[in-house]
């Protein structure tokens, strides 16, 4: 569980070359609420769960690329009951290290626009993701003769041309200029990531975790997160359910109870309220299987 303000991570290679690529293979994606000065691109080769970016909550699943701007707070969380393996590749880079004159070139206009949009958080889906993932793989493996900066620019230009994208926040969110960096918020978000599937979780219990009265906590959480505690909890549970609907063949009933809802009718009501669709409609629209 995080106990401190989100740290600015030290990436020595990024300071020297302007970028660093790392691949991970773990039982699940560990929740880590943080931000850093590097722009981040993540290719989710095999993973599912809930993505926290700024003030947004959204399901993530295999086959997506996620882009977060410099100092944009974020965390990936896997459902505690779904530890079947995760594989993802991360690119960090510092555009400002490549020089102001370079970015002022007219041919970089599309990429400059993309980098500005990344301050809101972006999720890319669709057929072009595979080609972008291939470039990330080449950056990771450093094929003989490859030029990392040239490949990165090619990757960014491909992403800039993609129209199949989702913006995660209405406006830019920066961790060191907002309440998103409050260590109490980090502590509560990490705790909820562990406990969201417990139908008995309460706001009073959450308030105790940070030594606040329920009334003070209610105001604190709404100010810091942009939503009430119960709304956040429902959105987190529904986002987990969305990821499971796409990534598994479990029945809607199984997913409802696994996600922390104590009855199916309440789950269906909250799911439609948040997504605008029933669970079955959501699964069918996203190409999931089951029932």
C-alpha positions as CSV (number, residue, x, y, z in Angstrom):
1,X,0.0,0.0,0.0
2,X,1.4,3.5,-0.9
3,X,2.2,5.6,2.1
4,X,3.9,8.6,0.5
5,X,3.3,11.3,-2.1
6,X,3.6,9.9,-5.6
7,X,7.3,10.0,-6.5
8,X,9.0,11.3,-9.5
9,X,10.7,8.1,-10.8
10,X,14.4,8.1,-11.7
11,X,15.0,6.8,-15.1
12,X,18.8,7.2,-15.9
13,X,18.6,5.9,-19.4
14,X,15.8,8.3,-20.2
15,X,18.0,11.2,-19.0
16,X,20.8,10.1,-21.3
17,X,18.9,9.1,-24.5
18,X,15.5,10.6,-24.0
19,X,13.7,7.2,-23.8
20,X,13.7,3.9,-22.0
21,X,11.7,0.7,-22.8
22,X,10.9,-2.0,-20.3
23,X,8.8,-5.2,-20.6
24,X,7.1,-6.9,-17.6
25,X,5.7,-10.4,-17.1
26,X,4.0,-10.9,-13.7
27,X,1.0,-12.7,-12.3
28,X,-0.9,-9.4,-12.3
29,X,-0.4,-5.6,-12.7
30,X,0.5,-4.1,-9.3
31,X,-1.5,-1.0,-8.2
32,X,0.9,1.9,-7.9
33,X,-0.6,5.5,-7.9
34,X,2.2,7.8,-9.1
35,X,3.4,10.3,-11.7
36,X,6.7,11.2,-13.3
37,X,8.1,13.8,-15.7
38,X,8.3,11.3,-18.6
39,X,5.5,10.8,-21.1
40,X,4.5,7.1,-20.9
41,X,3.2,4.6,-23.5
42,X,2.0,1.2,-22.4
43,X,1.2,-1.7,-24.7
44,X,-1.1,-4.1,-22.8
45,X,-0.2,-7.4,-24.5
46,X,-2.0,-9.5,-21.9
47,X,-3.7,-7.8,-19.0
48,X,-7.1,-6.8,-17.7
49,X,-8.3,-4.6,-14.8
50,X,-9.0,-1.0,-14.0
51,X,-7.0,2.0,-15.1
52,X,-6.9,5.1,-12.9
53,X,-5.7,8.2,-14.8
54,X,-6.2,11.7,-13.2
55,X,-9.8,11.7,-12.2
56,X,-10.9,8.9,-14.5
57,X,-11.7,5.2,-14.0
58,X,-11.8,2.9,-17.0
59,X,-11.4,-0.8,-17.7
60,X,-8.3,-1.9,-19.5
61,X,-7.7,-5.1,-21.4
62,X,-5.4,-6.9,-23.8
63,X,-4.7,-5.2,-27.1
64,X,-4.7,-1.6,-26.0
65,X,-2.1,1.1,-25.9
66,X,-2.4,3.7,-23.2
67,X,-0.6,7.1,-23.3
68,X,-0.2,9.4,-20.2
69,X,1.4,12.8,-20.3
70,X,4.2,14.1,-18.1
71,X,3.2,14.3,-14.4
72,X,-0.3,12.9,-15.1
73,X,-1.1,10.6,-12.0
74,X,-2.0,7.1,-13.0
75,X,-2.2,3.5,-11.8
76,X,-3.1,0.1,-13.2
77,X,-4.9,-2.4,-11.0
78,X,-5.7,-6.0,-11.5
79,X,-8.6,-7.7,-9.8
80,X,-7.2,-9.6,-6.8
81,X,-9.0,-12.7,-7.9
82,X,-7.6,-12.6,-11.4
83,X,-3.9,-13.4,-11.2
84,X,-3.7,-15.5,-14.4
85,X,-0.7,-13.6,-15.8
86,X,0.0,-10.2,-17.3
87,X,2.5,-9.0,-19.9
88,X,3.0,-5.4,-20.8
89,X,5.7,-3.1,-22.4
90,X,6.3,0.5,-21.2
91,X,8.0,3.3,-23.1
92,X,9.1,6.4,-21.1
93,X,10.5,9.4,-22.9
94,X,11.3,13.1,-22.2
95,X,10.3,15.1,-25.3
96,X,11.9,18.3,-24.0
97,X,15.3,16.7,-24.0
98,X,15.2,16.5,-27.8
99,X,15.3,20.3,-28.1
100,X,12.8,23.1,-28.7
101,X,14.2,23.7,-32.2
102,X,13.4,20.1,-33.1
103,X,9.8,20.3,-31.9
104,X,9.2,23.6,-33.7
105,X,9.8,21.9,-37.1
106,X,6.5,21.9,-39.2
107,X,6.7,18.1,-39.8
108,X,6.4,17.5,-36.1
109,X,3.0,19.3,-35.8
110,X,0.9,16.1,-35.5
111,X,3.2,14.7,-32.8
112,X,3.2,18.0,-30.8
113,X,-0.6,17.9,-30.9
114,X,-0.6,14.3,-29.6
115,X,1.8,15.1,-26.8
116,X,-0.5,18.0,-25.7
117,X,-3.5,15.6,-25.7
118,X,-1.6,13.1,-23.6
119,X,-2.0,15.4,-20.6
120,X,-5.6,14.1,-20.5
121,X,-4.7,10.5,-20.9
122,X,-5.4,8.5,-24.1
123,X,-6.4,4.9,-24.9
124,X,-5.8,3.6,-28.4
125,X,-7.7,0.5,-29.8
126,X,-8.3,-1.0,-33.2
127,X,-6.3,-2.6,-36.0
128,X,-3.4,-0.1,-36.0
129,X,-2.5,-1.0,-32.4
130,X,-0.7,-4.1,-33.7
131,X,1.7,-2.1,-35.9
132,X,2.4,0.3,-33.0
133,X,3.0,-2.7,-30.7
134,X,5.5,-4.1,-33.2
135,X,7.5,-0.8,-33.0
136,X,7.5,-1.0,-29.2
137,X,8.7,-4.5,-29.4
138,X,11.6,-3.4,-31.7
139,X,12.5,-0.6,-29.3
140,X,12.5,-3.1,-26.5
141,X,14.7,-5.7,-28.3
142,X,17.0,-3.1,-30.0
143,X,17.3,-4.9,-33.3
144,X,20.7,-4.4,-35.1
145,X,20.8,-1.1,-37.0
146,X,17.7,0.3,-35.4
147,X,17.7,4.0,-34.3
148,X,15.6,4.2,-31.1
149,X,14.7,7.9,-31.5
150,X,13.7,7.4,-35.1
151,X,11.5,4.4,-34.2
152,X,9.9,6.4,-31.4
153,X,9.0,9.2,-33.8
154,X,7.5,6.7,-36.2
155,X,5.5,5.2,-33.4
156,X,4.2,8.6,-32.2
157,X,3.3,9.6,-35.8
158,X,1.3,6.4,-36.2
159,X,-0.6,7.1,-32.9
160,X,-1.1,10.7,-33.9
161,X,-2.9,9.5,-37.1
162,X,-5.2,7.1,-35.2
163,X,-8.8,8.1,-34.8
164,X,-9.8,5.2,-32.6
165,X,-8.9,6.8,-29.3
166,X,-10.5,7.5,-26.0
167,X,-9.8,10.6,-23.9
168,X,-9.7,9.8,-20.2
169,X,-10.1,13.3,-18.7
170,X,-12.0,16.3,-19.9
171,X,-9.0,18.5,-19.2
172,X,-5.3,18.2,-18.4
173,X,-4.4,16.8,-15.0
174,X,-1.0,17.4,-13.5
175,X,0.0,15.6,-10.3
176,X,2.3,18.2,-8.7
177,X,-0.2,21.1,-9.3
178,X,-3.4,19.4,-8.0
179,X,-4.8,17.5,-5.0
180,X,-4.1,14.3,-6.9
181,X,-0.7,14.1,-5.2
182,X,-2.2,14.0,-1.7
183,X,-0.8,10.9,0.1
184,X,-4.1,10.3,1.8
185,X,-5.8,9.9,-1.6
186,X,-3.0,7.5,-2.7
187,X,-3.6,5.5,0.5
188,X,-7.3,5.3,0.0
189,X,-7.1,4.4,-3.7
190,X,-4.6,1.6,-3.0
191,X,-6.8,0.3,-0.2
192,X,-9.9,0.3,-2.4
193,X,-8.0,-1.6,-5.1
194,X,-7.6,-4.4,-2.5
195,X,-11.0,-4.2,-1.0
196,X,-13.5,-3.1,-3.7
197,X,-14.8,-6.7,-4.2
198,X,-15.9,-6.8,-0.5
199,X,-19.6,-6.0,-0.5
200,X,-19.3,-4.7,3.1
201,X,-16.8,-1.9,2.4
202,X,-18.1,1.4,3.8
203,X,-17.2,5.1,3.8
204,X,-16.8,5.0,7.5
205,X,-14.2,2.3,7.2
206,X,-12.4,4.3,4.6
207,X,-12.4,7.4,6.8
208,X,-10.7,5.5,9.6
209,X,-7.9,4.5,7.2
210,X,-6.8,8.2,7.0
211,X,-7.9,9.2,10.5
212,X,-10.8,11.4,9.6
213,X,-14.4,11.6,10.6
214,X,-17.0,10.4,8.1
215,X,-18.2,13.9,7.4
216,X,-14.7,15.3,6.9
217,X,-13.7,12.3,4.7
218,X,-16.8,12.8,2.6
219,X,-15.7,16.4,1.8
220,X,-12.1,15.4,1.4
221,X,-12.7,12.5,-1.0
222,X,-15.1,14.5,-3.2
223,X,-12.7,17.4,-3.5
224,X,-9.7,15.2,-4.3
225,X,-11.3,12.7,-6.6
226,X,-14.1,14.7,-8.2
227,X,-16.8,12.2,-7.1
228,X,-18.4,10.9,-4.0
229,X,-16.9,7.9,-2.3
230,X,-19.9,5.7,-3.2
231,X,-19.8,6.8,-6.8
232,X,-16.1,6.1,-7.0
233,X,-16.6,2.6,-5.5
234,X,-19.4,1.8,-7.9
235,X,-17.4,3.1,-10.9
236,X,-14.4,1.0,-9.8
237,X,-16.5,-2.1,-9.4
238,X,-18.3,-1.6,-12.7
239,X,-14.9,-0.9,-14.5
240,X,-13.6,-4.2,-13.1
241,X,-16.8,-6.0,-14.3
242,X,-16.3,-4.5,-17.8
243,X,-12.7,-5.8,-18.0
244,X,-13.9,-9.3,-16.9
245,X,-16.8,-9.3,-19.3
246,X,-14.4,-8.8,-22.2
247,X,-11.6,-11.0,-20.8
248,X,-13.4,-14.0,-19.6
249,X,-16.4,-16.3,-20.2
250,X,-17.8,-16.0,-16.7
251,X,-21.5,-15.4,-16.4
252,X,-22.9,-12.0,-15.6
253,X,-24.0,-13.3,-12.2
254,X,-20.5,-14.5,-11.4
255,X,-19.0,-11.3,-12.4
256,X,-21.5,-9.2,-10.4
257,X,-20.7,-10.9,-7.1
258,X,-17.0,-11.1,-7.9
259,X,-17.0,-7.4,-8.4
260,X,-18.4,-6.6,-5.0
261,X,-22.2,-6.3,-5.6
262,X,-24.4,-8.2,-3.2
263,X,-27.3,-8.7,-5.6
264,X,-27.7,-9.0,-9.4
265,X,-30.4,-6.4,-9.7
266,X,-28.3,-3.7,-8.1
267,X,-25.3,-4.7,-10.3
268,X,-27.4,-4.4,-13.4
269,X,-28.8,-1.0,-12.3
270,X,-25.4,0.5,-11.5
271,X,-23.9,-1.0,-14.6
272,X,-26.5,0.7,-16.9
273,X,-26.3,3.9,-14.9
274,X,-22.5,4.1,-15.4
275,X,-22.0,2.6,-18.9
276,X,-25.4,3.3,-20.5
277,X,-25.7,-0.5,-21.4
278,X,-26.6,-3.7,-19.8
279,X,-23.7,-6.1,-19.0
280,X,-24.7,-8.4,-21.9
281,X,-25.0,-5.4,-24.3
282,X,-21.6,-4.3,-23.2
283,X,-20.0,-7.7,-23.7
284,X,-21.6,-8.1,-27.2
285,X,-20.5,-4.6,-28.3
286,X,-16.9,-5.2,-27.2
287,X,-16.7,-8.6,-28.8
288,X,-16.6,-10.5,-25.5
289,X,-17.7,-14.1,-25.2
290,X,-19.9,-15.9,-22.7
291,X,-23.6,-16.6,-21.9
